[in-house]
Amino acid sequence: MGHLGTPELIIILVIVVVIFGAGKLPELGGALGKGIKEFRSASKDIEGATKDVQEVADMAKIDKV
């Protein structure tokens, strides 16, 4: 449950084509790709910040000992 199979993806694609038209698909695909790229970039930034905070916390523990 929660996984999209081939039939579901085809139905979604048909609905998107009907709603937006075939001419808008490249524009929508580009916007979707850009959004995914920005999401991944933000995710990596958050991951890096989390590691930095953990390193500072570890150093603080070492200083207390």
PDB file of N, CA, C and O in Angstrom:
ATOM      1  N   MET A   1       0.844  -1.176   0.000  1.00  0.00           N
ATOM      2  CA  MET A   1       0.000   0.000   0.000  1.00  0.00           C
ATOM      3  C   MET A   1       0.891   1.241   0.000  1.00  0.00           C
ATOM      4  O   MET A   1       1.882   1.298   0.729  1.00  0.00           O
ATOM      5  N   GLY A   2       0.543   2.221  -0.806  1.00  0.00           N
ATOM      6  CA  GLY A   2       1.327   3.436  -0.873  1.00  0.00           C
ATOM      7  C   GLY A   2       2.297   3.476  -2.034  1.00  0.00           C
ATOM      8  O   GLY A   2       2.879   4.522  -2.317  1.00  0.00           O
ATOM      9  N   HIS A   3       2.480   2.357  -2.709  1.00  0.00           N
ATOM     10  CA  HIS A   3       3.382   2.315  -3.855  1.00  0.00           C
ATOM     11  C   HIS A   3       2.585   2.494  -5.135  1.00  0.00           C
ATOM     12  O   HIS A   3       1.484   1.960  -5.271  1.00  0.00           O
ATOM     13  N   LEU A   4       3.143   3.245  -6.069  1.00  0.00           N
ATOM     14  CA  LEU A   4       2.491   3.456  -7.355  1.00  0.00           C
ATOM     15  C   LEU A   4       3.050   2.476  -8.370  1.00  0.00           C
ATOM     16  O   LEU A   4       4.261   2.404  -8.583  1.00  0.00           O
ATOM     17  N   GLY A   5       2.165   1.732  -8.984  1.00  0.00           N
ATOM     18  CA  GLY A   5       2.569   0.811 -10.032  1.00  0.00           C
ATOM     19  C   GLY A   5       2.415   1.461 -11.393  1.00  0.00           C
ATOM     20  O   GLY A   5       2.039   2.628 -11.497  1.00  0.00           O
ATOM     21  N   THR A   6       2.704   0.705 -12.426  1.00  0.00           N
ATOM     22  CA  THR A   6       2.613   1.208 -13.793  1.00  0.00           C
ATOM     23  C   THR A   6       1.202   1.666 -14.158  1.00  0.00           C
ATOM     24  O   THR A   6       1.053   2.745 -14.731  1.00  0.00           O
ATOM     25  N   PRO A   7       0.159   0.888 -13.847  1.00  0.00           N
ATOM     26  CA  PRO A   7      -1.192   1.351 -14.214  1.00  0.00           C
ATOM     27  C   PRO A   7      -1.567   2.680 -13.554  1.00  0.00           C
ATOM     28  O   PRO A   7      -2.194   3.534 -14.180  1.00  0.00           O
ATOM     29  N   GLU A   8      -1.185   2.845 -12.305  1.00  0.00           N
ATOM     30  CA  GLU A   8      -1.504   4.090 -11.604  1.00  0.00           C
ATOM     31  C   GLU A   8      -0.768   5.271 -12.222  1.00  0.00           C
ATOM     32  O   GLU A   8      -1.339   6.349 -12.389  1.00  0.00           O
ATOM     33  N   LEU A   9       0.501   5.063 -12.561  1.00  0.00           N
ATOM     34  CA  LEU A   9       1.277   6.140 -13.183  1.00  0.00           C
ATOM     35  C   LEU A   9       0.714   6.528 -14.543  1.00  0.00           C
ATOM     36  O   LEU A   9       0.698   7.708 -14.891  1.00  0.00           O
ATOM     37  N   ILE A  10       0.252   5.550 -15.315  1.00  0.00           N
ATOM     38  CA  ILE A  10      -0.354   5.840 -16.617  1.00  0.00           C
ATOM     39  C   ILE A  10      -1.630   6.650 -16.439  1.00  0.00           C
ATOM     40  O   ILE A  10      -1.865   7.605 -17.179  1.00  0.00           O
ATOM     41  N   ILE A  11      -2.448   6.280 -15.473  1.00  0.00           N
ATOM     42  CA  ILE A  11      -3.689   7.023 -15.212  1.00  0.00           C
ATOM     43  C   ILE A  11      -3.368   8.457 -14.806  1.00  0.00           C
ATOM     44  O   ILE A  11      -4.013   9.393 -15.278  1.00  0.00           O
ATOM     45  N   ILE A  12      -2.382   8.637 -13.939  1.00  0.00           N
ATOM     46  CA  ILE A  12      -1.993   9.985 -13.512  1.00  0.00           C
ATOM     47  C   ILE A  12      -1.488  10.792 -14.700  1.00  0.00           C
ATOM     48  O   ILE A  12      -1.833  11.966 -14.835  1.00  0.00           O
ATOM     49  N   LEU A  13      -0.679  10.187 -15.561  1.00  0.00           N
ATOM     50  CA  LEU A  13      -0.159  10.874 -16.740  1.00  0.00           C
ATOM     51  C   LEU A  13      -1.286  11.299 -17.673  1.00  0.00           C
ATOM     52  O   LEU A  13      -1.269  12.413 -18.198  1.00  0.00           O
ATOM     53  N   VAL A  14      -2.263  10.423 -17.885  1.00  0.00           N
ATOM     54  CA  VAL A  14      -3.406  10.758 -18.745  1.00  0.00           C
ATOM     55  C   VAL A  14      -4.186  11.924 -18.154  1.00  0.00           C
ATOM     56  O   VAL A  14      -4.586  12.829 -18.886  1.00  0.00           O
ATOM     57  N   ILE A  15      -4.406  11.917 -16.861  1.00  0.00           N
ATOM     58  CA  ILE A  15      -5.139  13.009 -16.206  1.00  0.00           C
ATOM     59  C   ILE A  15      -4.374  14.323 -16.356  1.00  0.00           C
ATOM     60  O   ILE A  15      -4.975  15.361 -16.632  1.00  0.00           O
ATOM     61  N   VAL A  16      -3.057  14.286 -16.177  1.00  0.00           N
ATOM     62  CA  VAL A  16      -2.238  15.497 -16.317  1.00  0.00           C
ATOM     63  C   VAL A  16      -2.317  16.031 -17.740  1.00  0.00           C
ATOM     64  O   VAL A  16      -2.441  17.239 -17.941  1.00  0.00           O
ATOM     65  N   VAL A  17      -2.246  15.145 -18.731  1.00  0.00           N
ATOM     66  CA  VAL A  17      -2.327  15.576 -20.132  1.00  0.00           C
ATOM     67  C   VAL A  17      -3.686  16.192 -20.416  1.00  0.00           C
ATOM     68  O   VAL A  17      -3.773  17.200 -21.117  1.00  0.00           O
ATOM     69  N   VAL A  18      -4.747  15.599 -19.882  1.00  0.00           N
ATOM     70  CA  VAL A  18      -6.095  16.134 -20.111  1.00  0.00           C
ATOM     71  C   VAL A  18      -6.240  17.502 -19.456  1.00  0.00           C
ATOM     72  O   VAL A  18      -6.814  18.415 -20.051  1.00  0.00           O
ATOM     73  N   ILE A  19      -5.733  17.652 -18.253  1.00  0.00           N
ATOM     74  CA  ILE A  19      -5.893  18.915 -17.520  1.00  0.00           C
ATOM     75  C   ILE A  19      -5.032  20.026 -18.123  1.00  0.00           C
ATOM     76  O   ILE A  19      -5.532  21.126 -18.361  1.00  0.00           O
ATOM     77  N   PHE A  20      -3.764  19.761 -18.370  1.00  0.00           N
ATOM     78  CA  PHE A  20      -2.839  20.810 -18.784  1.00  0.00           C
ATOM     79  C   PHE A  20      -2.591  20.862 -20.286  1.00  0.00           C
ATOM     80  O   PHE A  20      -2.156  21.892 -20.801  1.00  0.00           O
ATOM     81  N   GLY A  21      -2.852  19.799 -20.978  1.00  0.00           N
ATOM     82  CA  GLY A  21      -2.577  19.758 -22.411  1.00  0.00           C
ATOM     83  C   GLY A  21      -1.150  19.325 -22.676  1.00  0.00           C
ATOM     84  O   GLY A  21      -0.266  19.512 -21.840  1.00  0.00           O
ATOM     85  N   ALA A  22      -0.932  18.743 -23.848  1.00  0.00           N
ATOM     86  CA  ALA A  22       0.388  18.206 -24.174  1.00  0.00           C
ATOM     87  C   ALA A  22       1.437  19.311 -24.321  1.00  0.00           C
ATOM     88  O   ALA A  22       2.619  19.067 -24.078  1.00  0.00           O
ATOM     89  N   GLY A  23       1.029  20.511 -24.711  1.00  0.00           N
ATOM     90  CA  GLY A  23       1.975  21.608 -24.902  1.00  0.00           C
ATOM     91  C   GLY A  23       2.610  22.090 -23.616  1.00  0.00           C
ATOM     92  O   GLY A  23       3.729  22.600 -23.639  1.00  0.00           O
ATOM     93  N   LYS A  24       1.927  21.942 -22.499  1.00  0.00           N
ATOM     94  CA  LYS A  24       2.436  22.416 -21.209  1.00  0.00           C
ATOM     95  C   LYS A  24       3.316  21.384 -20.506  1.00  0.00           C
ATOM     96  O   LYS A  24       3.978  21.713 -19.521  1.00  0.00           O
ATOM     97  N   LEU A  25       3.335  20.151 -20.991  1.00  0.00           N
ATOM     98  CA  LEU A  25       4.080  19.103 -20.297  1.00  0.00           C
ATOM     99  C   LEU A  25       5.573  19.409 -20.148  1.00  0.00           C
ATOM    100  O   LEU A  25       6.114  19.199 -19.062  1.00  0.00           O
ATOM    101  N   PRO A  26       6.261  19.892 -21.182  1.00  0.00           N
ATOM    102  CA  PRO A  26       7.687  20.205 -20.981  1.00  0.00           C
ATOM    103  C   PRO A  26       7.907  21.281 -19.912  1.00  0.00           C
ATOM    104  O   PRO A  26       8.851  21.204 -19.125  1.00  0.00           O
ATOM    105  N   GLU A  27       7.036  22.266 -19.897  1.00  0.00           N
ATOM    106  CA  GLU A  27       7.138  23.334 -18.895  1.00  0.00           C
ATOM    107  C   GLU A  27       6.904  22.774 -17.492  1.00  0.00           C
ATOM    108  O   GLU A  27       7.632  23.107 -16.556  1.00  0.00           O
ATOM    109  N   LEU A  28       5.891  21.925 -17.352  1.00  0.00           N
ATOM    110  CA  LEU A  28       5.600  21.320 -16.052  1.00  0.00           C
ATOM    111  C   LEU A  28       6.735  20.403 -15.610  1.00  0.00           C
ATOM    112  O   LEU A  28       7.105  20.382 -14.436  1.00  0.00           O
ATOM    113  N   GLY A  29       7.284  19.644 -16.558  1.00  0.00           N
ATOM    114  CA  GLY A  29       8.399  18.757 -16.235  1.00  0.00           C
ATOM    115  C   GLY A  29       9.617  19.529 -15.770  1.00  0.00           C
ATOM    116  O   GLY A  29      10.296  19.121 -14.827  1.00  0.00           O
ATOM    117  N   GLY A  30       9.894  20.643 -16.428  1.00  0.00           N
ATOM    118  CA  GLY A  30      11.024  21.481 -16.026  1.00  0.00           C
ATOM    119  C   GLY A  30      10.831  22.061 -14.637  1.00  0.00           C
ATOM    120  O   GLY A  30      11.760  22.093 -13.829  1.00  0.00           O
ATOM    121  N   ALA A  31       9.614  22.519 -14.367  1.00  0.00           N
ATOM    122  CA  ALA A  31       9.323  23.076 -13.047  1.00  0.00           C
ATOM    123  C   ALA A  31       9.422  21.999 -11.971  1.00  0.00           C
ATOM    124  O   ALA A  31       9.927  22.250 -10.877  1.00  0.00           O
ATOM    125  N   LEU A  32       8.943  20.808 -12.286  1.00  0.00           N
ATOM    126  CA  LEU A  32       9.023  19.703 -11.333  1.00  0.00           C
ATOM    127  C   LEU A  32      10.481  19.331 -11.068  1.00  0.00           C
ATOM    128  O   LEU A  32      10.873  19.123  -9.920  1.00  0.00           O
ATOM    129  N   GLY A  33      11.274  19.249 -12.119  1.00  0.00           N
ATOM    130  CA  GLY A  33      12.694  18.933 -11.962  1.00  0.00           C
ATOM    131  C   GLY A  33      13.428  19.974 -11.136  1.00  0.00           C
ATOM    132  O   GLY A  33      14.264  19.636 -10.297  1.00  0.00           O
ATOM    133  N   LYS A  34      13.112  21.244 -11.374  1.00  0.00           N
ATOM    134  CA  LYS A  34      13.740  22.325 -10.612  1.00  0.00           C
ATOM    135  C   LYS A  34      13.344  22.237  -9.139  1.00  0.00           C
ATOM    136  O   LYS A  34      14.174  22.437  -8.252  1.00  0.00           O
ATOM    137  N   GLY A  35      12.087  21.940  -8.892  1.00  0.00           N
ATOM    138  CA  GLY A  35      11.622  21.804  -7.510  1.00  0.00           C
ATOM    139  C   GLY A  35      12.303  20.657  -6.788  1.00  0.00           C
ATOM    140  O   GLY A  35      12.682  20.787  -5.625  1.00  0.00           O
ATOM    141  N   ILE A  36      12.460  19.529  -7.480  1.00  0.00           N
ATOM    142  CA  ILE A  36      13.133  18.378  -6.880  1.00  0.00           C
ATOM    143  C   ILE A  36      14.594  18.710  -6.587  1.00  0.00           C
ATOM    144  O   ILE A  36      15.124  18.336  -5.541  1.00  0.00           O
ATOM    145  N   LYS A  37      15.240  19.416  -7.515  1.00  0.00           N
ATOM    146  CA  LYS A  37      16.643  19.801  -7.322  1.00  0.00           C
ATOM    147  C   LYS A  37      16.788  20.705  -6.099  1.00  0.00           C
ATOM    148  O   LYS A  37      17.704  20.522  -5.297  1.00  0.00           O
ATOM    149  N   GLU A  38      15.891  21.678  -5.954  1.00  0.00           N
ATOM    150  CA  GLU A  38      15.941  22.583  -4.809  1.00  0.00           C
ATOM    151  C   GLU A  38      15.675  21.835  -3.506  1.00  0.00           C
ATOM    152  O   GLU A  38      16.299  22.120  -2.484  1.00  0.00           O
ATOM    153  N   PHE A  39      14.749  20.879  -3.544  1.00  0.00           N
ATOM    154  CA  PHE A  39      14.444  20.089  -2.354  1.00  0.00           C
ATOM    155  C   PHE A  39      15.664  19.283  -1.921  1.00  0.00           C
ATOM    156  O   PHE A  39      15.997  19.244  -0.736  1.00  0.00           O
ATOM    157  N   ARG A  40      16.329  18.642  -2.876  1.00  0.00           N
ATOM    158  CA  ARG A  40      17.521  17.854  -2.553  1.00  0.00           C
ATOM    159  C   ARG A  40      18.630  18.739  -1.997  1.00  0.00           C
ATOM    160  O   ARG A  40      19.325  18.356  -1.056  1.00  0.00           O
ATOM    161  N   SER A  41      18.791  19.921  -2.582  1.00  0.00           N
ATOM    162  CA  SER A  41      19.816  20.844  -2.112  1.00  0.00           C
ATOM    163  C   SER A  41      19.537  21.271  -0.670  1.00  0.00           C
ATOM    164  O   SER A  41      20.441  21.293   0.166  1.00  0.00           O
ATOM    165  N   ALA A  42      18.289  21.609  -0.393  1.00  0.00           N
ATOM    166  CA  ALA A  42      17.919  22.012   0.964  1.00  0.00           C
ATOM    167  C   ALA A  42      18.099  20.853   1.936  1.00  0.00           C
ATOM    168  O   ALA A  42      18.530  21.052   3.072  1.00  0.00           O
ATOM    169  N   SER A  43      17.772  19.658   1.496  1.00  0.00           N
ATOM    170  CA  SER A  43      17.928  18.473   2.335  1.00  0.00           C
ATOM    171  C   SER A  43      19.395  18.253   2.691  1.00  0.00           C
ATOM    172  O   SER A  43      19.717  17.936   3.836  1.00  0.00           O
ATOM    173  N   LYS A  44      20.285  18.419   1.714  1.00  0.00           N
ATOM    174  CA  LYS A  44      21.718  18.263   1.972  1.00  0.00           C
ATOM    175  C   LYS A  44      22.221  19.349   2.916  1.00  0.00           C
ATOM    176  O   LYS A  44      23.062  19.086   3.775  1.00  0.00           O
ATOM    177  N   ASP A  45      21.707  20.576   2.758  1.00  0.00           N
ATOM    178  CA  ASP A  45      22.107  21.668   3.646  1.00  0.00           C
ATOM    179  C   ASP A  45      21.704  21.374   5.084  1.00  0.00           C
ATOM    180  O   ASP A  45      22.480  21.600   6.013  1.00  0.00           O
ATOM    181  N   ILE A  46      20.494  20.873   5.262  1.00  0.00           N
ATOM    182  CA  ILE A  46      20.007  20.547   6.604  1.00  0.00           C
ATOM    183  C   ILE A  46      20.833  19.413   7.196  1.00  0.00           C
ATOM    184  O   ILE A  46      21.181  19.441   8.376  1.00  0.00           O
ATOM    185  N   GLU A  47      21.144  18.418   6.375  1.00  0.00           N
ATOM    186  CA  GLU A  47      21.955  17.294   6.843  1.00  0.00           C
ATOM    187  C   GLU A  47      23.335  17.778   7.290  1.00  0.00           C
ATOM    188  O   GLU A  47      23.848  17.335   8.317  1.00  0.00           O
ATOM    189  N   GLY A  48      23.929  18.681   6.520  1.00  0.00           N
ATOM    190  CA  GLY A  48      25.235  19.224   6.888  1.00  0.00           C
ATOM    191  C   GLY A  48      25.175  20.024   8.175  1.00  0.00           C
ATOM    192  O   GLY A  48      26.070  19.925   9.014  1.00  0.00           O
ATOM    193  N   ALA A  49      24.125  20.815   8.335  1.00  0.00           N
ATOM    194  CA  ALA A  49      23.972  21.609   9.552  1.00  0.00           C
ATOM    195  C   ALA A  49      23.775  20.702  10.763  1.00  0.00           C
ATOM    196  O   ALA A  49      24.294  20.981  11.844  1.00  0.00           O
ATOM    197  N   THR A  50      23.032  19.627  10.582  1.00  0.00           N
ATOM    198  CA  THR A  50      22.805  18.681  11.670  1.00  0.00           C
ATOM    199  C   THR A  50      24.118  18.034  12.098  1.00  0.00           C
ATOM    200  O   THR A  50      24.366  17.860  13.291  1.00  0.00           O
ATOM    201  N   LYS A  51      24.956  17.677  11.129  1.00  0.00           N
ATOM    202  CA  LYS A  51      26.258  17.083  11.455  1.00  0.00           C
ATOM    203  C   LYS A  51      27.132  18.085  12.200  1.00  0.00           C
ATOM    204  O   LYS A  51      27.837  17.719  13.140  1.00  0.00           O
ATOM    205  N   ASP A  52      27.085  19.351  11.781  1.00  0.00           N
ATOM    206  CA  ASP A  52      27.876  20.382  12.452  1.00  0.00           C
ATOM    207  C   ASP A  52      27.441  20.541  13.903  1.00  0.00           C
ATOM    208  O   ASP A  52      28.278  20.642  14.800  1.00  0.00           O
ATOM    209  N   VAL A  53      26.142  20.563  14.130  1.00  0.00           N
ATOM    210  CA  VAL A  53      25.619  20.708  15.491  1.00  0.00           C
ATOM    211  C   VAL A  53      26.029  19.506  16.332  1.00  0.00           C
ATOM    212  O   VAL A  53      26.399  19.663  17.495  1.00  0.00           O
ATOM    213  N   GLN A  54      25.967  18.312  15.759  1.00  0.00           N
ATOM    214  CA  GLN A  54      26.354  17.107  16.490  1.00  0.00           C
ATOM    215  C   GLN A  54      27.830  17.144  16.860  1.00  0.00           C
ATOM    216  O   GLN A  54      28.204  16.749  17.964  1.00  0.00           O
ATOM    217  N   GLU A  55      28.672  17.617  15.941  1.00  0.00           N
ATOM    218  CA  GLU A  55      30.105  17.714  16.230  1.00  0.00           C
ATOM    219  C   GLU A  55      30.368  18.693  17.371  1.00  0.00           C
ATOM    220  O   GLU A  55      31.202  18.427  18.236  1.00  0.00           O
ATOM    221  N   VAL A  56      29.669  19.814  17.376  1.00  0.00           N
ATOM    222  CA  VAL A  56      29.836  20.797  18.452  1.00  0.00           C
ATOM    223  C   VAL A  56      29.378  20.202  19.777  1.00  0.00           C
ATOM    224  O   VAL A  56      30.022  20.404  20.806  1.00  0.00           O
ATOM    225  N   ALA A  57      28.270  19.469  19.756  1.00  0.00           N
ATOM    226  CA  ALA A  57      27.774  18.841  20.978  1.00  0.00           C
ATOM    227  C   ALA A  57      28.762  17.793  21.485  1.00  0.00           C
ATOM    228  O   ALA A  57      28.984  17.681  22.691  1.00  0.00           O
ATOM    229  N   ASP A  58      29.349  17.033  20.577  1.00  0.00           N
ATOM    230  CA  ASP A  58      30.342  16.035  20.975  1.00  0.00           C
ATOM    231  C   ASP A  58      31.571  16.704  21.582  1.00  0.00           C
ATOM    232  O   ASP A  58      32.123  16.209  22.565  1.00  0.00           O
ATOM    233  N   MET A  59      32.002  17.824  21.004  1.00  0.00           N
ATOM    234  CA  MET A  59      33.153  18.549  21.545  1.00  0.00           C
ATOM    235  C   MET A  59      32.844  19.091  22.933  1.00  0.00           C
ATOM    236  O   MET A  59      33.711  19.100  23.806  1.00  0.00           O
ATOM    237  N   ALA A  60      31.621  19.541  23.137  1.00  0.00           N
ATOM    238  CA  ALA A  60      31.231  20.060  24.448  1.00  0.00           C
ATOM    239  C   ALA A  60      31.263  18.944  25.489  1.00  0.00           C
ATOM    240  O   ALA A  60      31.652  19.181  26.633  1.00  0.00           O
ATOM    241  N   LYS A  61      30.863  17.743  25.113  1.00  0.00           N
ATOM    242  CA  LYS A  61      30.912  16.602  26.040  1.00  0.00           C
ATOM    243  C   LYS A  61      32.357  16.269  26.397  1.00  0.00           C
ATOM    244  O   LYS A  61      32.666  15.967  27.550  1.00  0.00           O
ATOM    245  N   ILE A  62      33.239  16.324  25.398  1.00  0.00           N
ATOM    246  CA  ILE A  62      34.650  16.012  25.634  1.00  0.00           C
ATOM    247  C   ILE A  62      35.265  17.048  26.573  1.00  0.00           C
ATOM    248  O   ILE A  62      36.058  16.698  27.447  1.00  0.00           O
ATOM    249  N   ASP A  63      34.903  18.323  26.399  1.00  0.00           N
ATOM    250  CA  ASP A  63      35.443  19.380  27.254  1.00  0.00           C
ATOM    251  C   ASP A  63      35.000  19.216  28.701  1.00  0.00           C
ATOM    252  O   ASP A  63      35.739  19.576  29.617  1.00  0.00           O
ATOM    253  N   LYS A  64      33.804  18.675  28.917  1.00  0.00           N
ATOM    254  CA  LYS A  64      33.290  18.492  30.278  1.00  0.00           C
ATOM    255  C   LYS A  64      34.009  17.362  30.997  1.00  0.00           C
ATOM    256  O   LYS A  64      34.085  17.352  32.226  1.00  0.00           O
ATOM    257  N   VAL A  65      34.527  16.424  30.247  1.00  0.00           N
ATOM    258  CA  VAL A  65      35.175  15.258  30.859  1.00  0.00           C
ATOM    259  C   VAL A  65      36.528  15.590  31.314  1.00  0.00           C
ATOM    260  O   VAL A  65      37.226  14.732  31.855  1.00  0.00           O
TER     261      VAL A  65
END
